Amino acid sequence: MSAIDEKVIRRVVMSAIVGATIEWYDFFLYGVVAGIVFNKLYFPGSDPVVSTLLAYTTFAVGFVTRPLGGVIFGHFGDRIGRKSMLIITLMIMGISTLLIGLLPTYAQIGVAAPLLLLLLRVAQGIGLGGEWGGAVLMAYEYAPKGKRGFYASLPQIGLAVGLCMASGVVALLSSLLTDAQFLAWGWRIAFLLSGVMVVVGMYIRLRVQETPEFSALKARNAESRIPFMDMLRRYPGNILKGMGARYIDGVFFNVFAVFSINYLTSTLKISRTDSLLGVMAAAVVMCFAIPYFGRMSDRHGRPKVYMWGSIITALSAFPGFWLMTHSGGNVLLIWLAIVVPFGILYAAVYAPEAALFCDLFDAKVRYTGISFVYQFSGIFASGITPIIATALLKSGGGDPWLICWYVVFAGAVSAVCAWWIGRSPEPDEIGLAAPSLQAGRGGR
């Protein structure tokens, strides 16, 4: 590969990372704040558990609407191009997050407040539904085949950086302000910062060209007329495999990055700042672990790395929560309980995931395919996980072991699906019209 090609790829990857960082910052900032602010300001009630569940329900709505965004932007991304869709999704996420930061509370405008919050959360979900697929596709389709696992893993760093920024900004504001100031106006600063970041991200993203693979497809007028229907017809088995493999990713992330903050602050009485700093530290470590496991997936095969990553990651929930529960309030032990499972082991799943899903579909329906698999599975894998975890914690009398068993169940499902993917041929290896793909056996 020439030096010019390497320079182009670096620009594409940087664009994908920056855009993904902004999108994930916006999306997970809501998750971080939901259990500590929105339950008080937008869903007030006499029972704090019910208020928290209502706040997490609006969090889940973002995941329910993500498949809609995935289908819409996947359709036009496979018909018109990847780049133009990424510009639109960035604007949707940025504007909706900015408006959340300006939204009056329940005490100010009554029931309209939670309804408007729900509407803006829907917009966030639609925007992110189209963002993830386009970002990883830009890196995947620009990269040489032998390095696709590595390059497609790099936009995944955007999740870690975005989460780190979301947790870090909230932690900083929590440490600088009193609880009263933070609830009154401090949390809004974190949402308003999104507007500044969108301007930077838009500048970078406008300088990137369309991927060579889609440009060649466009030049031959070979685009699929209705990508979603084409995907359903030719890749039904791959859709099921991908959604099953995604299960541990969504469950584990939301248990450790979203639910754990509420668990630490409400059950173990750890300060909000210390809890957020633990998640932020894990996110920093993950930035280095993701490229490592992405490169490993190129050497040893994405299905194999993903399968073992699912098993080990799921089992780590037990020592992680045991250490939190028996930490005696020691902050370093609590951070260790989050950093090792979430910052290191989870990367073995999240890093190869992008290329693993891209491998399931050909270029004609790839944007639609990976967006649908990732976002639709997110409803049950991610969106309802904080609700399930909250309910399981109550059923367990405040002990987290039922939650850990739920994580193990998710890991087992994902490991089996990854093994299934590994036993199937890739679409490019057997041709687009092969009977085995039509029967749903294709895709690695």
C-alpha positions as a Markdown table, in Angstrom:
| # | Residue | x | y | z |
|---|---|---|---|---|
| 1 | Met | 0.0 | 0.0 | 0.0 |
| 2 | Ser | 1.4 | 3.4 | -0.9 |
| 3 | Ala | 2.1 | 6.2 | 1.4 |
| 4 | Ile | -0.7 | 8.2 | -0.1 |
| 5 | Asp | -3.1 | 5.4 | 0.7 |
| 6 | Glu | -1.9 | 5.2 | 4.3 |
| 7 | Lys | -2.5 | 8.9 | 4.6 |
| 8 | Val | -6.0 | 8.7 | 3.2 |
| 9 | Ile | -6.8 | 5.8 | 5.6 |
| 10 | Arg | -5.5 | 7.7 | 8.6 |
| 11 | Arg | -7.8 | 10.7 | 7.6 |
| 12 | Val | -10.8 | 8.4 | 7.2 |
| 13 | Val | -10.1 | 6.6 | 10.5 |
| 14 | Met | -9.7 | 10.0 | 12.3 |
| 15 | Ser | -12.9 | 11.2 | 10.9 |
| 16 | Ala | -14.7 | 8.1 | 12.0 |
| 17 | Ile | -13.2 | 8.2 | 15.5 |
| 18 | Val | -14.0 | 11.9 | 16.0 |
| 19 | Gly | -17.6 | 11.5 | 14.7 |
| 20 | Ala | -18.2 | 8.4 | 16.8 |
| 21 | Thr | -16.8 | 10.1 | 19.9 |
| 22 | Ile | -19.3 | 12.9 | 19.6 |
| 23 | Glu | -22.2 | 10.6 | 18.9 |
| 24 | Trp | -21.3 | 8.3 | 21.8 |
| 25 | Tyr | -20.7 | 11.2 | 24.1 |
| 26 | Asp | -24.1 | 12.6 | 23.4 |
| 27 | Phe | -25.9 | 9.2 | 23.7 |
| 28 | Phe | -24.2 | 8.0 | 26.9 |
| 29 | Leu | -24.2 | 11.4 | 28.6 |
| 30 | Tyr | -28.0 | 10.7 | 28.8 |
| 31 | Gly | -27.3 | 7.3 | 30.3 |
| 32 | Val | -24.9 | 8.7 | 32.9 |
| 33 | Val | -27.3 | 11.4 | 33.9 |
| 34 | Ala | -30.5 | 9.4 | 33.8 |
| 35 | Gly | -30.1 | 7.7 | 37.1 |
| 36 | Ile | -28.8 | 10.7 | 39.0 |
| 37 | Val | -30.5 | 13.7 | 37.6 |
| 38 | Phe | -33.5 | 12.9 | 35.3 |
| 39 | Asn | -35.1 | 10.7 | 37.9 |
| 40 | Lys | -35.3 | 13.7 | 40.2 |
| 41 | Leu | -36.0 | 16.6 | 37.8 |
| 42 | Tyr | -38.2 | 15.0 | 35.1 |
| 43 | Phe | -39.7 | 12.0 | 36.9 |
| 44 | Pro | -40.2 | 13.0 | 40.5 |
| 45 | Gly | -42.1 | 10.6 | 42.7 |
| 46 | Ser | -42.3 | 9.3 | 46.3 |
| 47 | Asp | -40.6 | 6.0 | 45.4 |
| 48 | Pro | -37.0 | 6.6 | 44.2 |
| 49 | Val | -36.9 | 3.1 | 42.6 |
| 50 | Val | -39.9 | 3.9 | 40.4 |
| 51 | Ser | -38.5 | 7.3 | 39.4 |
| 52 | Thr | -35.2 | 5.7 | 38.5 |
| 53 | Leu | -37.0 | 3.0 | 36.4 |
| 54 | Leu | -38.9 | 5.7 | 34.6 |
| 55 | Ala | -35.7 | 7.6 | 33.8 |
| 56 | Tyr | -34.1 | 4.4 | 32.5 |
| 57 | Thr | -37.2 | 3.8 | 30.4 |
| 58 | Thr | -36.6 | 6.9 | 28.4 |
| 59 | Phe | -33.0 | 5.7 | 28.2 |
| 60 | Ala | -34.3 | 2.5 | 26.7 |
| 61 | Val | -36.4 | 4.4 | 24.2 |
| 62 | Gly | -33.2 | 5.6 | 22.5 |
| 63 | Phe | -32.3 | 2.0 | 21.8 |
| 64 | Val | -35.8 | 1.2 | 20.5 |
| 65 | Thr | -35.6 | 4.0 | 18.0 |
| 66 | Arg | -32.0 | 3.1 | 16.9 |
| 67 | Pro | -33.2 | 0.3 | 14.5 |
| 68 | Leu | -35.4 | 2.9 | 12.8 |
| 69 | Gly | -32.4 | 5.2 | 12.3 |
| 70 | Gly | -30.4 | 2.2 | 11.1 |
| 71 | Val | -32.9 | 1.2 | 8.5 |
| 72 | Ile | -33.5 | 4.8 | 7.2 |
| 73 | Phe | -29.8 | 5.8 | 7.0 |
| 74 | Gly | -28.7 | 2.3 | 6.0 |
| 75 | His | -31.1 | 2.4 | 3.0 |
| 76 | Phe | -29.8 | 5.8 | 1.8 |
| 77 | Gly | -26.2 | 4.9 | 2.8 |
| 78 | Asp | -26.4 | 1.8 | 0.5 |
| 79 | Arg | -28.2 | 3.8 | -2.2 |
| 80 | Ile | -26.5 | 7.2 | -2.1 |
| 81 | Gly | -23.4 | 6.9 | -0.1 |
| 82 | Arg | -21.8 | 6.5 | 3.3 |
| 83 | Lys | -20.4 | 10.0 | 3.7 |
| 84 | Ser | -23.6 | 12.1 | 3.2 |
| 85 | Met | -25.5 | 10.0 | 5.8 |
| 86 | Leu | -22.8 | 10.5 | 8.4 |
| 87 | Ile | -23.0 | 14.3 | 8.1 |
| 88 | Ile | -26.8 | 14.1 | 8.6 |
| 89 | Thr | -26.6 | 11.8 | 11.7 |
| 90 | Leu | -24.0 | 14.0 | 13.3 |
| 91 | Met | -26.3 | 17.0 | 13.0 |
| 92 | Ile | -29.3 | 15.1 | 14.4 |
| 93 | Met | -27.4 | 13.9 | 17.5 |
| 94 | Gly | -25.8 | 17.3 | 18.1 |
| 95 | Ile | -28.9 | 19.4 | 17.9 |
| 96 | Ser | -31.0 | 17.0 | 20.0 |
| 97 | Thr | -28.4 | 16.8 | 22.8 |
| 98 | Leu | -28.0 | 20.6 | 22.8 |
| 99 | Leu | -31.8 | 20.9 | 23.2 |
| 100 | Ile | -31.8 | 18.5 | 26.2 |
| 101 | Gly | -29.4 | 20.9 | 27.9 |
| 102 | Leu | -31.9 | 23.7 | 27.4 |
| 103 | Leu | -35.1 | 21.7 | 28.4 |
| 104 | Pro | -37.2 | 23.0 | 31.3 |
| 105 | Thr | -37.9 | 20.6 | 34.2 |
| 106 | Tyr | -41.1 | 19.0 | 35.4 |
| 107 | Ala | -41.4 | 21.7 | 38.1 |
| 108 | Gln | -41.3 | 24.4 | 35.5 |
| 109 | Ile | -43.6 | 23.1 | 32.7 |
| 110 | Gly | -45.2 | 20.0 | 34.2 |
| 111 | Val | -45.8 | 16.8 | 32.1 |
| 112 | Ala | -44.5 | 18.5 | 29.0 |
| 113 | Ala | -41.0 | 18.2 | 30.3 |
| 114 | Pro | -40.7 | 14.4 | 30.4 |
| 115 | Leu | -42.6 | 14.2 | 27.0 |
| 116 | Leu | -40.1 | 16.6 | 25.4 |
| 117 | Leu | -37.3 | 14.7 | 26.9 |
| 118 | Leu | -38.7 | 11.5 | 25.4 |
| 119 | Leu | -39.0 | 13.1 | 22.0 |
| 120 | Leu | -35.4 | 14.3 | 22.1 |
| 121 | Arg | -34.2 | 10.9 | 23.2 |
| 122 | Val | -36.0 | 9.4 | 20.2 |
| 123 | Ala | -34.1 | 11.8 | 17.9 |
| 124 | Gln | -30.8 | 10.8 | 19.6 |
| 125 | Gly | -31.7 | 7.1 | 18.9 |
| 126 | Ile | -32.5 | 7.8 | 15.3 |
| 127 | Gly | -29.2 | 9.7 | 14.8 |
| 128 | Leu | -27.0 | 7.1 | 16.4 |
| 129 | Gly | -28.9 | 4.3 | 14.6 |
| 130 | Gly | -27.4 | 5.6 | 11.4 |
| 131 | Glu | -24.1 | 6.8 | 12.7 |
| 132 | Trp | -22.4 | 3.6 | 14.0 |
| 133 | Gly | -22.8 | 1.6 | 10.7 |
| 134 | Gly | -21.5 | 4.4 | 8.6 |
| 135 | Ala | -18.5 | 5.2 | 10.8 |
| 136 | Val | -17.2 | 1.6 | 10.9 |
| 137 | Leu | -17.9 | 1.1 | 7.2 |
| 138 | Met | -15.7 | 4.0 | 6.2 |
| 139 | Ala | -12.8 | 2.4 | 8.0 |
| 140 | Tyr | -13.6 | -1.2 | 7.0 |
| 141 | Glu | -14.1 | -0.5 | 3.3 |
| 142 | Tyr | -11.0 | 1.7 | 3.0 |
| 143 | Ala | -8.7 | -0.9 | 4.8 |
| 144 | Pro | -6.9 | -3.7 | 3.1 |
| 145 | Lys | -8.5 | -7.1 | 3.7 |
| 146 | Gly | -5.8 | -8.4 | 5.9 |
| 147 | Lys | -6.1 | -5.4 | 8.3 |
| 148 | Arg | -9.8 | -4.9 | 8.3 |
| 149 | Gly | -10.2 | -6.1 | 11.9 |
| 150 | Phe | -7.7 | -3.6 | 13.1 |
| 151 | Tyr | -8.9 | -0.6 | 11.1 |
| 152 | Ala | -12.6 | -1.3 | 11.8 |
| 153 | Ser | -11.8 | -1.5 | 15.5 |
| 154 | Leu | -10.4 | 2.0 | 15.6 |
| 155 | Pro | -13.8 | 3.8 | 15.3 |
| 156 | Gln | -14.9 | 1.7 | 18.2 |
| 157 | Ile | -12.5 | 3.8 | 20.3 |
| 158 | Gly | -15.0 | 6.5 | 19.8 |
| 159 | Leu | -17.3 | 4.7 | 22.3 |
| 160 | Ala | -14.5 | 4.6 | 24.9 |
| 161 | Val | -13.5 | 8.3 | 24.4 |
| 162 | Gly | -17.1 | 9.4 | 24.3 |
| 163 | Leu | -17.9 | 7.5 | 27.5 |
| 164 | Cys | -14.7 | 8.9 | 29.1 |
| 165 | Met | -15.7 | 12.4 | 28.2 |
| 166 | Ala | -19.3 | 12.0 | 29.3 |
| 167 | Ser | -18.2 | 10.5 | 32.7 |
| 168 | Gly | -15.3 | 12.9 | 33.0 |
| 169 | Val | -17.4 | 16.0 | 32.4 |
| 170 | Val | -20.1 | 15.0 | 34.8 |
| 171 | Ala | -17.5 | 13.9 | 37.4 |
| 172 | Leu | -15.7 | 17.3 | 37.0 |
| 173 | Leu | -18.9 | 19.2 | 37.4 |
| 174 | Ser | -19.9 | 17.1 | 40.4 |
| 175 | Ser | -16.6 | 17.8 | 42.1 |
| 176 | Leu | -16.7 | 21.6 | 41.4 |
| 177 | Leu | -20.3 | 22.2 | 42.3 |
| 178 | Thr | -22.5 | 21.4 | 45.2 |
| 179 | Asp | -25.3 | 18.8 | 44.8 |
| 180 | Ala | -27.8 | 21.6 | 44.6 |
| 181 | Gln | -25.9 | 23.5 | 42.0 |
| 182 | Phe | -25.3 | 20.4 | 39.9 |
| 183 | Leu | -29.0 | 19.5 | 39.9 |
| 184 | Ala | -30.1 | 23.1 | 39.3 |
| 185 | Trp | -27.9 | 23.9 | 36.3 |
| 186 | Gly | -24.5 | 22.2 | 36.4 |
| 187 | Trp | -25.6 | 19.1 | 34.5 |
| 188 | Arg | -26.8 | 21.2 | 31.6 |
| 189 | Ile | -23.2 | 22.3 | 30.8 |
| 190 | Ala | -22.3 | 18.8 | 29.8 |
| 191 | Phe | -25.1 | 18.7 | 27.2 |
| 192 | Leu | -24.4 | 22.2 | 25.9 |
| 193 | Leu | -20.8 | 21.2 | 25.1 |
| 194 | Ser | -22.1 | 19.0 | 22.4 |
| 195 | Gly | -22.8 | 22.0 | 20.2 |
| 196 | Val | -19.1 | 22.9 | 20.2 |
| 197 | Met | -18.0 | 19.4 | 19.4 |
| 198 | Val | -20.4 | 19.0 | 16.5 |
| 199 | Val | -18.8 | 22.0 | 14.7 |
| 200 | Val | -15.4 | 20.4 | 15.0 |
| 201 | Gly | -16.7 | 17.0 | 13.9 |
| 202 | Met | -18.4 | 18.5 | 10.9 |
| 203 | Tyr | -15.3 | 20.2 | 9.7 |
| 204 | Ile | -13.3 | 16.9 | 9.8 |
| 205 | Arg | -16.0 | 14.8 | 8.3 |
| 206 | Leu | -16.6 | 17.1 | 5.3 |
| 207 | Arg | -13.0 | 16.5 | 4.2 |
| 208 | Val | -13.4 | 12.7 | 3.7 |
| 209 | Gln | -14.3 | 11.1 | 0.4 |
| 210 | Glu | -16.7 | 8.2 | -0.3 |
| 211 | Thr | -15.2 | 4.7 | 0.2 |
| 212 | Pro | -13.6 | 3.1 | -2.9 |
| 213 | Glu | -15.8 | 0.0 | -2.6 |
| 214 | Phe | -19.1 | 1.9 | -2.7 |
| 215 | Ser | -17.8 | 4.2 | -5.4 |
| 216 | Ala | -17.1 | 1.2 | -7.6 |
| 217 | Leu | -20.5 | -0.2 | -6.8 |
| 218 | Lys | -22.1 | 3.2 | -7.7 |
| 219 | Ala | -20.1 | 3.4 | -11.0 |
| 220 | Arg | -21.5 | 0.1 | -12.1 |
| 221 | Asn | -25.1 | 1.1 | -11.1 |
| 222 | Ala | -25.1 | -2.0 | -9.0 |
| 223 | Glu | -26.8 | -0.6 | -5.9 |
| 224 | Ser | -29.6 | -2.6 | -4.4 |
| 225 | Arg | -33.1 | -1.0 | -5.2 |
| 226 | Ile | -34.4 | -1.8 | -1.7 |
| 227 | Pro | -31.4 | -2.8 | 0.5 |
| 228 | Phe | -33.5 | -3.8 | 3.5 |
| 229 | Met | -35.6 | -6.3 | 1.5 |
| 230 | Asp | -32.5 | -7.5 | -0.3 |
| 231 | Met | -30.8 | -8.1 | 3.1 |
| 232 | Leu | -33.8 | -10.0 | 4.4 |
| 233 | Arg | -33.9 | -12.2 | 1.3 |
| 234 | Arg | -30.3 | -13.1 | 1.1 |
| 235 | Tyr | -29.0 | -13.0 | 4.6 |
| 236 | Pro | -31.7 | -14.1 | 7.1 |
| 237 | Gly | -29.3 | -16.5 | 8.9 |
| 238 | Asn | -26.5 | -13.9 | 9.2 |
| 239 | Ile | -28.9 | -11.4 | 10.7 |
| 240 | Leu | -29.8 | -13.9 | 13.5 |
| 241 | Lys | -26.1 | -14.8 | 14.1 |
| 242 | Gly | -25.1 | -11.2 | 14.3 |
| 243 | Met | -27.9 | -10.2 | 16.7 |
| 244 | Gly | -27.1 | -13.1 | 19.0 |
| 245 | Ala | -23.4 | -12.3 | 19.0 |
| 246 | Arg | -24.2 | -8.7 | 19.9 |
| 247 | Tyr | -26.0 | -9.8 | 23.1 |
| 248 | Ile | -23.0 | -9.8 | 25.5 |
| 249 | Asp | -21.8 | -6.5 | 24.2 |
| 250 | Gly | -25.0 | -4.6 | 25.0 |
| 251 | Val | -25.6 | -6.3 | 28.3 |
| 252 | Phe | -22.0 | -6.0 | 29.7 |
| 253 | Phe | -21.6 | -2.4 | 28.6 |
| 254 | Asn | -24.8 | -1.2 | 30.2 |
| 255 | Val | -24.2 | -3.2 | 33.4 |
| 256 | Phe | -20.7 | -1.7 | 34.0 |
| 257 | Ala | -21.0 | 1.7 | 32.3 |
| 258 | Val | -24.5 | 2.7 | 33.1 |
| 259 | Phe | -26.1 | 0.6 | 35.9 |
| 260 | Ser | -22.9 | 0.3 | 38.0 |
| 261 | Ile | -22.9 | 4.1 | 38.7 |
| 262 | Asn | -26.4 | 3.9 | 40.2 |
| 263 | Tyr | -25.5 | 0.7 | 42.1 |
| 264 | Leu | -22.4 | 2.3 | 43.6 |
| 265 | Thr | -24.0 | 5.6 | 44.5 |
| 266 | Ser | -27.4 | 4.2 | 45.7 |
| 267 | Thr | -26.6 | 0.8 | 47.2 |
| 268 | Leu | -22.9 | 1.0 | 48.3 |
| 269 | Lys | -23.1 | 4.8 | 49.0 |
| 270 | Ile | -20.0 | 5.6 | 47.0 |
| 271 | Ser | -19.8 | 9.2 | 45.9 |
| 272 | Arg | -21.0 | 10.1 | 42.4 |
| 273 | Thr | -17.6 | 11.6 | 41.5 |
| 274 | Asp | -15.6 | 8.4 | 42.5 |
| 275 | Ser | -18.1 | 6.2 | 40.7 |
| 276 | Leu | -17.8 | 8.2 | 37.5 |
| 277 | Leu | -14.0 | 8.4 | 37.7 |
| 278 | Gly | -13.9 | 4.6 | 37.9 |
| 279 | Val | -15.9 | 4.3 | 34.6 |
| 280 | Met | -13.8 | 7.0 | 33.1 |
| 281 | Ala | -10.6 | 5.2 | 34.0 |
| 282 | Ala | -11.9 | 2.0 | 32.4 |
| 283 | Ala | -12.7 | 3.9 | 29.3 |
| 284 | Val | -9.2 | 5.3 | 29.1 |
| 285 | Val | -7.7 | 1.8 | 29.4 |
| 286 | Met | -10.2 | 0.5 | 26.7 |
| 287 | Cys | -8.8 | 3.0 | 24.2 |
| 288 | Phe | -5.5 | 1.0 | 24.2 |
| 289 | Ala | -7.1 | -2.4 | 24.5 |
| 290 | Ile | -9.4 | -2.0 | 21.5 |
| 291 | Pro | -6.6 | -1.7 | 18.8 |
| 292 | Tyr | -4.8 | -4.7 | 20.4 |
| 293 | Phe | -7.8 | -7.0 | 20.2 |
| 294 | Gly | -8.7 | -5.6 | 16.7 |
| 295 | Arg | -5.2 | -6.6 | 15.4 |
| 296 | Met | -5.6 | -10.0 | 17.2 |
| 297 | Ser | -8.8 | -10.6 | 15.3 |
| 298 | Asp | -6.9 | -10.2 | 12.0 |
| 299 | Arg | -4.3 | -12.8 | 13.2 |
| 300 | His | -6.5 | -15.4 | 14.8 |
| 301 | Gly | -9.9 | -14.8 | 13.2 |
| 302 | Arg | -12.7 | -12.6 | 14.4 |
| 303 | Pro | -15.2 | -15.3 | 15.3 |
| 304 | Lys | -12.6 | -17.1 | 17.5 |
| 305 | Val | -11.5 | -13.9 | 19.3 |
| 306 | Tyr | -15.2 | -12.9 | 19.8 |
| 307 | Met | -16.3 | -16.3 | 21.1 |
| 308 | Trp | -13.6 | -16.5 | 23.8 |
| 309 | Gly | -14.0 | -12.8 | 24.5 |
| 310 | Ser | -17.7 | -13.4 | 25.2 |
| 311 | Ile | -17.1 | -16.2 | 27.6 |
| 312 | Ile | -14.3 | -14.5 | 29.6 |
| 313 | Thr | -15.9 | -11.1 | 29.7 |
| 314 | Ala | -19.2 | -12.6 | 31.0 |
| 315 | Leu | -17.6 | -14.6 | 33.7 |
| 316 | Ser | -15.6 | -11.5 | 34.9 |
| 317 | Ala | -18.9 | -10.0 | 36.2 |
| 318 | Phe | -18.7 | -12.2 | 39.3 |
| 319 | Pro | -15.3 | -11.1 | 40.6 |
| 320 | Gly | -16.0 | -7.5 | 39.4 |
| 321 | Phe | -19.2 | -7.2 | 41.6 |
| 322 | Trp | -17.7 | -9.2 | 44.4 |
| 323 | Leu | -14.8 | -6.8 | 44.6 |
| 324 | Met | -17.2 | -3.8 | 44.6 |
| 325 | Thr | -19.4 | -5.3 | 47.3 |
| 326 | His | -16.5 | -6.3 | 49.6 |
| 327 | Ser | -14.4 | -3.2 | 48.9 |
| 328 | Gly | -15.3 | -1.6 | 52.2 |
| 329 | Gly | -15.6 | 1.7 | 50.3 |
| 330 | Asn | -11.9 | 1.5 | 49.1 |
| 331 | Val | -12.0 | 3.6 | 45.9 |
| 332 | Leu | -9.0 | 1.9 | 44.4 |
| 333 | Leu | -10.6 | -1.5 | 44.7 |
| 334 | Ile | -13.8 | -0.3 | 43.2 |
| 335 | Trp | -11.9 | 1.2 | 40.3 |
| 336 | Leu | -10.0 | -2.1 | 39.8 |
| 337 | Ala | -13.4 | -3.9 | 39.8 |
| 338 | Ile | -14.5 | -1.8 | 36.9 |
| 339 | Val | -11.3 | -1.3 | 34.9 |
| 340 | Val | -10.3 | -5.0 | 34.5 |
| 341 | Pro | -13.6 | -6.4 | 33.3 |
| 342 | Phe | -14.8 | -3.3 | 31.4 |
| 343 | Gly | -11.6 | -1.6 | 30.3 |
| 344 | Ile | -9.7 | -4.7 | 29.2 |
| 345 | Leu | -11.8 | -7.8 | 28.9 |
| 346 | Tyr | -14.8 | -6.2 | 27.3 |
| 347 | Ala | -12.5 | -4.9 | 24.5 |
| 348 | Ala | -12.0 | -8.5 | 23.3 |
| 349 | Val | -15.7 | -8.4 | 22.3 |
| 350 | Tyr | -16.1 | -4.8 | 21.2 |
| 351 | Ala | -13.0 | -4.5 | 19.1 |
| 352 | Pro | -13.6 | -7.3 | 16.6 |
| 353 | Glu | -17.3 | -6.7 | 16.5 |
| 354 | Ala | -17.4 | -4.1 | 13.8 |
| 355 | Ala | -15.5 | -6.1 | 11.2 |
| 356 | Leu | -17.3 | -9.3 | 12.3 |
| 357 | Phe | -20.6 | -7.8 | 11.4 |
| 358 | Cys | -19.3 | -6.2 | 8.2 |
| 359 | Asp | -18.0 | -9.6 | 7.1 |
| 360 | Leu | -21.6 | -10.9 | 7.2 |
| 361 | Phe | -22.8 | -8.8 | 4.3 |
| 362 | Asp | -21.7 | -7.7 | 0.8 |
| 363 | Ala | -21.2 | -4.0 | -0.1 |
| 364 | Lys | -24.7 | -3.7 | -1.7 |
| 365 | Val | -26.5 | -4.1 | 1.7 |
| 366 | Arg | -23.6 | -3.7 | 4.2 |
| 367 | Tyr | -24.7 | -0.4 | 5.6 |
| 368 | Thr | -28.2 | -1.6 | 6.1 |
| 369 | Gly | -27.1 | -5.0 | 7.3 |
| 370 | Ile | -24.7 | -4.0 | 10.1 |
| 371 | Ser | -26.9 | -1.1 | 11.2 |
| 372 | Phe | -29.9 | -3.4 | 11.6 |
| 373 | Val | -28.0 | -6.2 | 13.3 |
| 374 | Tyr | -26.3 | -3.8 | 15.8 |
| 375 | Gln | -29.3 | -1.5 | 16.4 |
| 376 | Phe | -32.2 | -3.9 | 16.5 |
| 377 | Ser | -30.4 | -6.3 | 18.9 |
| 378 | Gly | -29.6 | -3.2 | 21.0 |
| 379 | Ile | -33.3 | -3.1 | 22.1 |
| 380 | Phe | -33.0 | -6.3 | 24.2 |
| 381 | Ala | -29.2 | -6.4 | 24.6 |
| 382 | Ser | -28.7 | -2.7 | 25.7 |
| 383 | Gly | -31.8 | -0.7 | 26.1 |
| 384 | Ile | -33.6 | -2.8 | 28.7 |
| 385 | Thr | -30.5 | -3.9 | 30.6 |
| 386 | Pro | -30.5 | -1.1 | 33.2 |
| 387 | Ile | -34.2 | -1.8 | 33.9 |
| 388 | Ile | -33.5 | -5.6 | 34.2 |
| 389 | Ala | -30.5 | -5.0 | 36.4 |
| 390 | Thr | -32.5 | -2.6 | 38.7 |
| 391 | Ala | -35.3 | -5.2 | 39.0 |
| 392 | Leu | -32.8 | -8.1 | 39.6 |
| 393 | Leu | -31.0 | -6.1 | 42.3 |
| 394 | Lys | -34.3 | -5.5 | 44.1 |
| 395 | Ser | -35.2 | -9.2 | 43.7 |
| 396 | Gly | -31.8 | -10.2 | 45.1 |
| 397 | Gly | -32.3 | -8.0 | 48.2 |
| 398 | Gly | -29.6 | -5.6 | 47.1 |
| 399 | Asp | -27.1 | -8.3 | 46.2 |
| 400 | Pro | -25.8 | -8.2 | 42.5 |
| 401 | Trp | -25.5 | -12.0 | 41.9 |
| 402 | Leu | -28.7 | -12.4 | 39.9 |
| 403 | Ile | -27.3 | -9.6 | 37.6 |
| 404 | Cys | -24.1 | -11.5 | 37.2 |
| 405 | Trp | -26.0 | -14.7 | 36.1 |
| 406 | Tyr | -27.9 | -12.6 | 33.6 |
| 407 | Val | -24.5 | -11.4 | 32.2 |
| 408 | Val | -23.3 | -15.0 | 32.0 |
| 409 | Phe | -26.4 | -16.1 | 30.1 |
| 410 | Ala | -25.8 | -13.3 | 27.6 |
| 411 | Gly | -22.2 | -14.3 | 27.2 |
| 412 | Ala | -23.2 | -17.9 | 26.5 |
| 413 | Val | -25.6 | -16.9 | 23.7 |
| 414 | Ser | -23.0 | -14.6 | 22.1 |
| 415 | Ala | -20.3 | -17.3 | 22.2 |
| 416 | Val | -22.5 | -19.9 | 20.5 |
| 417 | Cys | -23.4 | -17.4 | 17.8 |
| 418 | Ala | -19.8 | -16.4 | 17.2 |
| 419 | Trp | -18.9 | -20.1 | 16.9 |
| 420 | Trp | -21.7 | -20.4 | 14.4 |
| 421 | Ile | -20.4 | -17.4 | 12.4 |
| 422 | Gly | -17.0 | -19.0 | 12.3 |
| 423 | Arg | -18.3 | -22.1 | 10.7 |
| 424 | Ser | -19.9 | -20.2 | 7.8 |
| 425 | Pro | -18.2 | -19.0 | 4.5 |
| 426 | Glu | -17.9 | -15.3 | 3.8 |
| 427 | Pro | -20.2 | -13.7 | 1.2 |
| 428 | Asp | -17.3 | -12.6 | -1.1 |
| 429 | Glu | -15.9 | -16.1 | -1.1 |
| 430 | Ile | -18.9 | -17.9 | -2.6 |
| 431 | Gly | -20.6 | -15.1 | -4.6 |
| 432 | Leu | -23.7 | -13.0 | -4.1 |
| 433 | Ala | -26.2 | -15.5 | -5.5 |
| 434 | Ala | -25.0 | -18.6 | -3.9 |
| 435 | Pro | -27.8 | -20.9 | -2.6 |
| 436 | Ser | -26.2 | -21.3 | 0.8 |
| 437 | Leu | -26.4 | -17.5 | 1.4 |
| 438 | Gln | -30.0 | -17.5 | 0.4 |
| 439 | Ala | -30.6 | -20.2 | 2.9 |
| 440 | Gly | -28.9 | -18.1 | 5.6 |
| 441 | Arg | -25.7 | -20.1 | 6.1 |
| 442 | Gly | -23.2 | -17.5 | 4.8 |
| 443 | Gly | -21.1 | -14.8 | 6.5 |
| 444 | Arg | -18.2 | -14.9 | 8.8 |
